[in-house]
Structure formats: structure tokens, C-alpha cells
Amino acid sequence: MSHGALSSCQDERCPDLPIFHPHKVHVCACPGPDETYVHQFRELFSTYLHVQVSEGTLADCLRIDDPGEPIEFALRRQFLLTSVVTVVLLGQETWRSRCVDWLIAATLRESVVAVRSGLLGILLPHHPAFGRATFNPYTIPRRLYINVVSRYAELHDWQEDPRKVFPWIHEAFRRRRDLRPDNTLPLLTADITGEAW
């Protein structure tokens, strides 16, 4: 079967579920209130997707910060080398996190050993934009926002139905080949403490 081709899910929980060939997905979120959803995402979808998780902790990011290597390259090598799509779970404070910004930058960075990944944001139920037709750009990470504007990335509300989530992931995978991301912003040097980026 070619990569990305449709197949039928044989799992007895959803025997008629059409799914895409499993993509390796990296899930990124802030620690704290969002951790529950990271574990839920893995439990809900790991039957059908190759899911790897980073909770975006500053300690993990700084641990691999090598002065001789740009942080986004180090993160790409450490966490994202084999994944093809990054899913950012968006809570109320995610937009403040420098480590989430670094992981998004690493997602969009190409190198001699890895192509860029697709990018997707999922608004969690406690995010102020959840369930709304519009959102305040300052409530999501700036690097993610400019790629939503350029159509490289998309935002969706949290869902537990694979029939809705899998097409989002496959579309993010497809866009990484068809579109170019905007990764021109400088990296955050500290977590944002004000009211907006």
C-alpha cells in the first residue's frame, strides 16, 4: 500500500472506520492542565497512529541545548526525526511557552537528514476559542498563527472521533509537500509573561 493510501480499519470498536496509512505523529503540549489531553490523545489514537509525545517542558528542551547546534536542529534530531506531522494541543497558556515555540520551529525546519513536518493545532475544551467560529490570534503561539494564515497549518477543536481527526492529520501531511511554511520568526528567548506576544 502506498504511503497515505486509504485502508479499512479492522478494529472491532469501529469496524467501518476508513483510515489513512498510519503516520508518525508528534504530540506537543504544555505541562499542567493539558497533560490529561496528551494522555487521552495517545489512548484514543495510538491504535491507528504512531504517536510520540513531548509535553514541551523547558527542562527537556534545555537539556539538549548545545551551543554548537541551533536548538531547532537539536530538537528535530532528538524528538522529531522520524515524525511527519506535529500536533500542538492548545490550552490557555500554550502560546506563552518558549519550548512549544522551539518545537514548532523544529517541525518546520528542513535539514540534510530530515524534511519538514506537517503542522496542526487542536484547541482543547478549556481554550477560550474552543467551539467558536473566530479566535483571538494572541491566544495561540505566534509561529503557529502565521502558518495558519499562510494555510500551511490548520486549527480544529478537540475531537475524540478518529473519523474526524485522521483526515486532519493526513491533510497536514499532504500540505507539508505542497506548501512552504513560514519559519522566519526569531525563536522566543523566554516564556511570554505579558498579555500578548
N, C-alpha and C positions, 0 to 999 in steps of 0.2 A: 504494500500500500504506500503510495507517495505521501510525503510529509504534508500534513494539513488536509488530507482527504477525509471524507465523511465515512463513518462506520456506525454500526448499531451497537448500543450498549446492551450487554447481556446480563447486567447486574439485576438480580431479582427485585430490587427495590424500585427500579424504574425500567422495566423491560423494553419500553418503546422509546427510550431516550436516544435521539440521534446525537452523536458527539463527534468532535474533531479528533484526529490523531493526537494523542497526548502531547502537550507542550510542557517544557520545563519552566515553571513559574516561580519567580522570587517574590515573596510577600514581605513588604516593608511597612512598619508601623511604629508609633511611639510607644514606649512602655507606659504602664499605668492602666487607665481605663480602657485602652484599646487592646490590651493583651488578650482579653476574652475573645475578641473577634478574630484575632490571629489564630487562636487555637480552634475556633469554630470553623474558620475557612479551611484549615488543614483537615479537620474531621469531615467536613461536608464534601470536599472535592478531591482529596488525595486518592480516592479510589480510581479517579478518572484522569487526574493530572499529576505530574511530578512536581510536588510542592516543596520548596525550601523556604525557610523563614529567617528574616532578620528583624529584630524588634527595634532597630535603629538606635541602639544605646550608644551614647558618646564614648563610653569606656571601650566598647568593641571597636569603634572607628579609630580612636586614638591609639589603640594597641598596635595597629598595623601602620600607623603614620610614620613612614620612612622619609627623612629629609631628602634622600636621594631619588625619591619617586613621587610624582604627583599623587595626592590622596585618591583621586577618582580612578587612576590606573591601579593603585593598590587594592581598592575596594572591588574593582572589576575582577582582578585576579583572584582575590580571596573569596568573594561571595557570588559573583555574577558570571563567572567564566563560561558556564555551561547552560545558563538560563537564557530564554529567548524573549520573555515578557516579564516586566516588573509591575506588580500590583501594589499601589500605595493605598493603604487603608487610612482614611481621613477622619480623624477625630477633631475635637475642638482646638487642640494645641499643636497638631501636626505641623502647621505652617511655620511655627517658631523654630523647629528643630534644624540645627545645622547638619546633623548627621543624616537626616532624611534628605536634605538638600544635596549632600555629598553622594548619597546612594542614587538619587535621581540623575545627578551629573554623570556618575559612573555608568548608569544604564544607557545614557545617550552617547557615551564616548566610544569611538572605534579605536582599535589598536591593531597591531600586526597579528595578534593572537586571538582577537575576538571582534565580531561585528557588534553593532549597537543592538539593543533590545527594544522591543515594543514597550509602550508605557500606558498605564491605565490607572485612574483614580476611582476609588469606591468610597462614597460618603457613608459614614456609619450613622446609625439612628440618632446618636446624640450630637451629630454635627448640625449647626444651625441651618444649613441649606438642605438637609435631608427632606425629601418629599416636596421640595419647592421647584417651581419652573425656572427660577433665576437664583443666582447666588452672588454673594459679595466676594470679589476676587481676593480680597485680603484675608479670607478665611481658609485659603488653600496655599500650599507652597508656591512661591513665585515662579520657580523654574517649571513646575507642573502647569501653572496657569498659562504661561506664554506658549507652551506646547499644546494646550487645549485650544488657544486662539489660532495657532498655526495648523490645527487639525491633526497633528501628529499623535496627540493623546486625546482621550475622552474621559468624561466623568459620568458615573452612574450611581444610583442609590444601592445600598446594601441589599442583596438578594440571597436567598438560600436555595433557589431553584437552578440546578445545573443547566436546564434548557435555556435560561436567560444568561447565565454567567459565561458558559463556554463560548458562545458567539462573540461576546465582548473580548475575550482573550484571543480568539482566533483573528478577529479584526485588528487587534493591536499587533499581533504577529505579522499580519499582512501589511499594515501601514509601515512597519519598520523597513520593509523592502521597497515600498512605493514612494515614501515621503522622506524628507530630511528633517531632523529635529532642530530646534534652536537651543544650543547649549552655550550661548555666548555670555551669560551672566557670570560675574565672578562668584566664586564659592563663598558661602557665608563663613565668617571667621568666628562667630559666636552665635549662640541661640538668641533669637529676637526677643527682646524684653518689652518693647513698646506696644502700641495698639495696632500697628500695621507694618508691613515690610516696606 
